[in-house]
Amino acid sequence: MGETSWYKTREEIEVKSPSRVDGIDSKQESFQRWSYSTFLQELGQRLNNPQRSIATSIVLCQRFFTLQSLAKNDPKTISIICMFIAGKVEGSPRPVDDVIAKGYRVLHGKEPTTEVCARLKGAVLTGEKFVLSTLRFDLEIEHPYEPALDWVRRSVKVEMDAKRLFQAAWNFLNDGLRSSLCLQFRPSQIAAAAIYLGSRMTNVKIPCDGEKDWWLEFHVTKRQLCEICNQTLEIYQQDFLIPVKHEAKSKFGDGGLLRPEQGR
């Protein structure tokens, strides 16, 4: 599958998701996207994974759910599988037992038993094949970190301003992973929006090159830039107090990932 075929409009993502067929509305799916992306960020940090590897796991997970329903695939199990895959893709592999144990600890605040680990390992290794086939083994993912950093280094001459601007942009890029931006826009376009938002937050003035608008270097239109900025800011305004109406019935089971042992 070519890279461009992953990109969809926001309307397509909200209306044509496979989860709609199973009665999961767009607000519920947005909550689940926010939830599993937040979970992956914390899991990746506990595994000491590079941010690029964490971001890859989140993008893989989001792409998976454009093709498979949340009602049939437990999002936390799929998340752990995507983290396991992303580590291998990005050159930061972690043992499957380590990924599972730390994932369970994030969710339940305690260590899984040997029995639970064994069930989860079976679910993850079986699920890995399903996730890879769903994604058609298209695992090449670009991220907005590099274009953002490159532009800031070249364009902002005051070192302290450059550091402040890039740190703010970096934070917006990471928070943006909790939305569907990576399914709608190219990494360079998302990078431009993060730089703009970062400049507004830090009051670091963006240098201008004569009459040429600075964002054109990122192959983004002004309209796209505004849309990405608006969707990024929406993340901080989300109200996710919604009931859970569906429990995922995974094709390969969740191995007890979401059900901690009773009486232990």
C-alpha positions as CSV (number, residue, x, y, z in Angstrom):
1,M,0.0,0.0,0.0
2,G,1.4,3.4,-1.0
3,E,1.9,6.0,1.6
4,T,-0.6,8.4,0.1
5,S,-3.4,5.9,0.3
6,W,-3.4,6.2,4.2
7,Y,-4.4,9.8,4.0
8,K,-8.1,10.6,4.4
9,T,-10.2,13.7,5.0
10,R,-11.6,14.3,8.5
11,E,-15.1,13.6,7.2
12,E,-14.0,10.2,5.8
13,I,-12.4,9.3,9.1
14,E,-15.4,10.2,11.1
15,V,-18.1,8.8,8.8
16,K,-16.6,5.8,7.1
17,S,-14.7,4.2,10.0
18,P,-15.4,0.5,10.2
19,S,-16.4,1.1,13.8
20,R,-19.5,2.9,12.7
21,V,-20.9,-0.3,11.3
22,D,-20.7,-1.7,14.9
23,G,-22.5,1.2,16.5
24,I,-19.4,3.1,17.8
25,D,-19.9,6.8,17.0
26,S,-17.2,9.3,16.2
27,K,-17.0,10.7,19.7
28,Q,-16.4,7.3,21.2
29,E,-13.8,6.6,18.6
30,S,-12.1,9.9,19.3
31,F,-12.0,9.0,23.0
32,Q,-10.5,5.6,22.2
33,R,-7.9,7.2,19.9
34,W,-7.0,9.6,22.7
35,S,-6.9,6.8,25.2
36,Y,-4.7,4.3,23.4
37,S,-2.4,7.0,22.1
38,T,-1.9,8.3,25.7
39,F,-1.3,4.7,26.8
40,L,1.3,4.2,24.1
41,Q,3.1,7.4,25.1
42,E,3.4,6.3,28.7
43,L,4.3,2.7,27.8
44,G,7.0,3.8,25.4
45,Q,8.5,6.1,28.1
46,R,8.6,3.2,30.6
47,L,10.3,1.1,28.0
48,N,12.8,3.9,27.4
49,N,11.9,4.0,23.7
50,P,12.9,6.9,21.6
51,Q,10.0,9.3,20.8
52,R,10.2,8.3,17.1
53,S,9.5,4.7,18.1
54,I,6.6,5.8,20.3
55,A,5.2,7.9,17.5
56,T,5.5,5.0,15.1
57,S,3.5,2.8,17.4
58,I,0.7,5.4,17.6
59,V,0.5,5.9,13.8
60,L,0.4,2.1,13.2
61,C,-2.4,1.8,15.8
62,Q,-4.4,4.6,14.2
63,R,-3.9,3.2,10.7
64,F,-5.0,-0.2,11.9
65,F,-8.3,1.2,13.2
66,T,-9.1,2.9,9.9
67,L,-9.4,-0.7,8.5
68,Q,-10.6,-2.6,11.6
69,S,-13.4,-2.0,14.1
70,L,-12.8,-1.0,17.7
71,A,-15.8,-3.3,18.6
72,K,-13.9,-6.4,17.3
73,N,-10.3,-5.5,18.4
74,D,-9.4,-4.5,21.9
75,P,-7.5,-1.2,21.5
76,K,-5.1,-1.8,24.4
77,T,-4.1,-5.2,23.1
78,I,-3.6,-3.7,19.6
79,S,-1.6,-0.9,21.2
80,I,0.8,-3.3,22.8
81,I,1.2,-5.2,19.5
82,C,1.9,-1.9,17.7
83,M,4.5,-0.9,20.3
84,F,6.2,-4.3,19.9
85,I,6.2,-3.9,16.1
86,A,7.4,-0.3,16.2
87,G,10.4,-1.2,18.3
88,K,11.6,-3.6,15.6
89,V,10.8,-1.1,12.8
90,E,12.6,1.8,14.4
91,G,15.7,-0.1,15.7
92,S,14.7,-0.1,19.3
93,P,13.3,-3.6,19.8
94,R,12.1,-4.7,23.2
95,P,11.5,-8.3,24.4
96,V,7.8,-9.1,24.1
97,D,7.7,-10.1,27.8
98,D,9.0,-6.7,28.7
99,V,6.5,-4.9,26.6
100,I,3.6,-6.9,28.0
101,A,4.7,-6.6,31.6
102,K,5.1,-2.8,31.5
103,G,1.9,-2.5,29.5
104,Y,0.0,-4.4,32.2
105,R,1.7,-2.3,34.9
106,V,0.6,1.0,33.2
107,L,-3.0,-0.3,33.1
108,H,-3.3,-1.9,36.5
109,G,-0.4,-0.6,38.6
110,K,0.9,-4.1,39.5
111,E,2.8,-7.0,38.0
112,P,1.0,-9.6,36.0
113,T,1.1,-13.2,37.1
114,T,3.1,-15.7,35.1
115,E,-0.2,-17.2,33.9
116,V,-1.4,-13.8,32.7
117,C,1.9,-13.1,31.0
118,A,1.7,-16.4,29.1
119,R,-1.8,-15.6,27.9
120,L,-0.9,-12.1,26.9
121,K,2.2,-13.3,25.0
122,G,0.1,-15.7,23.0
123,A,-2.4,-12.9,22.2
124,V,0.4,-10.5,21.2
125,L,2.3,-12.9,19.0
126,T,-0.9,-14.2,17.3
127,G,-2.2,-10.6,17.0
128,E,1.1,-9.4,15.5
129,K,0.4,-11.4,12.3
130,F,-3.1,-10.0,12.1
131,V,-2.0,-6.4,12.6
132,L,0.8,-6.8,10.0
133,S,-1.5,-8.3,7.4
134,T,-4.2,-5.6,8.1
135,L,-1.5,-2.9,7.5
136,R,-0.4,-4.9,4.4
137,F,3.1,-4.8,5.9
138,D,3.4,-1.1,5.1
139,L,5.6,0.0,8.0
140,E,7.5,2.9,6.6
141,I,6.4,6.0,8.5
142,E,7.8,9.5,8.4
143,H,7.4,11.9,11.3
144,P,7.2,15.7,11.7
145,Y,10.1,15.9,14.2
146,E,12.9,16.1,11.6
147,P,11.4,18.8,9.4
148,A,10.5,20.9,12.4
149,L,13.9,20.6,13.9
150,D,15.7,21.2,10.6
151,W,13.7,24.4,9.9
152,V,14.1,25.8,13.4
153,R,17.9,25.2,13.3
154,R,18.2,26.9,10.0
155,S,15.8,29.8,10.5
156,V,16.1,30.9,14.1
157,K,19.5,32.4,14.8
158,V,19.2,33.1,18.5
159,E,20.1,29.8,20.1
160,M,17.9,30.2,23.2
161,D,14.9,31.2,21.0
162,A,15.5,28.2,18.8
163,K,15.5,25.9,21.8
164,R,12.3,27.4,23.2
165,L,10.5,27.3,19.9
166,F,11.5,23.7,19.1
167,Q,10.5,22.5,22.6
168,A,7.1,24.1,22.3
169,A,6.7,22.7,18.7
170,W,7.8,19.2,20.0
171,N,5.1,19.3,22.7
172,F,2.4,20.2,20.2
173,L,3.6,17.4,17.9
174,N,3.4,14.8,20.6
175,D,0.0,16.0,21.8
176,G,-1.2,16.0,18.2
177,L,-0.6,12.2,18.1
178,R,-3.8,11.9,20.2
179,S,-5.9,13.2,17.3
180,S,-6.3,11.9,13.8
181,L,-4.0,14.5,12.3
182,C,-1.5,11.8,11.2
183,L,-4.2,10.2,9.1
184,Q,-5.1,13.5,7.4
185,F,-1.9,15.5,6.8
186,R,1.7,14.8,5.8
187,P,4.4,15.1,8.5
188,S,5.9,18.3,7.0
189,Q,2.4,20.0,7.1
190,I,1.9,19.0,10.7
191,A,5.4,20.3,11.5
192,A,4.6,23.7,10.1
193,A,1.5,24.0,12.3
194,A,3.5,23.0,15.4
195,I,6.1,25.6,14.7
196,Y,3.4,28.3,14.3
197,L,1.7,27.3,17.5
198,G,5.0,27.1,19.2
199,S,5.9,30.6,18.1
200,R,2.6,31.9,19.4
201,M,3.2,30.2,22.8
202,T,6.8,31.3,23.2
203,N,6.5,34.7,21.5
204,V,9.5,33.8,19.3
205,K,9.1,35.6,16.0
206,I,9.2,33.5,12.9
207,P,11.7,34.9,10.4
208,C,10.3,35.9,7.0
209,D,12.1,35.5,3.7
210,G,11.1,38.6,1.7
211,E,7.6,38.2,0.3
212,K,7.6,34.4,0.5
213,D,5.4,32.9,3.2
214,W,7.6,30.8,5.5
215,W,5.1,27.9,5.6
216,L,5.3,27.3,1.8
217,E,8.6,25.4,2.4
218,F,6.5,22.8,4.2
219,H,4.2,22.3,1.2
220,V,1.2,23.3,3.1
221,T,-1.5,25.9,2.2
222,K,-2.6,28.6,4.6
223,R,-6.0,26.8,4.8
224,Q,-4.4,23.5,5.8
225,L,-2.2,25.3,8.3
226,C,-5.2,26.8,10.0
227,E,-7.1,23.5,10.0
228,I,-4.1,21.6,11.6
229,C,-3.7,24.3,14.2
230,N,-7.4,24.3,15.0
231,Q,-7.5,20.5,15.3
232,T,-4.5,20.5,17.5
233,L,-6.1,23.1,19.9
234,E,-9.2,21.0,20.0
235,I,-7.3,18.3,21.8
236,Y,-7.1,20.5,24.8
237,Q,-10.8,21.2,24.8
238,Q,-12.1,17.6,24.5
239,D,-14.8,16.4,26.8
240,F,-14.6,12.6,27.0
241,L,-17.1,11.9,29.7
242,I,-19.0,9.3,27.6
243,P,-20.2,5.8,28.5
244,V,-18.4,2.8,27.2
245,K,-21.1,1.0,25.1
246,H,-19.0,-1.8,23.6
247,E,-16.4,-4.3,24.8
248,A,-14.1,-5.4,22.1
249,K,-14.4,-9.0,21.0
250,S,-10.9,-9.5,19.6
251,K,-10.2,-12.1,16.9
252,F,-7.3,-13.3,19.0
253,G,-8.4,-12.4,22.5
254,D,-6.8,-9.9,24.9
255,G,-5.3,-12.5,27.2
256,G,-6.8,-10.8,30.2
257,L,-5.0,-7.5,29.5
258,L,-8.0,-5.4,30.6
259,R,-9.2,-7.7,33.3
260,P,-6.8,-7.8,36.3
261,E,-6.8,-10.9,38.4
262,Q,-9.4,-10.9,41.1
263,G,-8.5,-11.3,44.8
264,R,-4.7,-10.8,44.3
